[in-house]
């Protein structure tokens, strides 16, 4: 039985409000990323889900490279061990 991990993180992404629609589309196209909301002032809440911390960091780096992103701040990070057989539906 192999144990796998599930990492969940949340971010506040400060963006240029004029670029909000393109940034929202770009983030939502990233596997494991979901932009939940954007305030009129340009603060976006993003949730990430990935199999390890390295992937979380790669997604954050990609978000930081988007045109119109000013700053990204990690707010929350948690990981859990998952039984691989259960996650694959095998009993």
Beta strands, then each sheet from edge to edge (+ up, - down):
strand 1: 3-15
strand 2: 33-38
strand 3: 43-50
strand 4: 69-83
sheet 1: 2+ 3- 1+ 4-
end
